[in-house]
Amino acid sequence: MSGRPRHRNVSANEQALAAFVARKHEIDTMLARLQAHSDEHFGLSPDEITWGHVTALADYSALLKRITDQAFKEDGYAD
């Protein structure tokens, strides 16, 4: 019997699954942070809001729309 430890061969599918779960966790963490930030009105009080803040939210919205369009195969991502 060999003195080397026995390691189970990890299939490519198992590696992909582990990577998928890790990426999903990253996304879930980002979504939770973004939701909390939104719940707090992005750290702004009503008297602080300027058109610059509106522009920032428009940028956030456009980026999120690209993500949701791709995830749900809408607009330019439709089959």
Secondary structure as UniProt FT lines:
FT   HELIX           12..39
FT   HELIX           41..43
FT   HELIX           46..48
FT   HELIX           51..71
FT   TURN            72..73
FT   HELIX           75..77
//
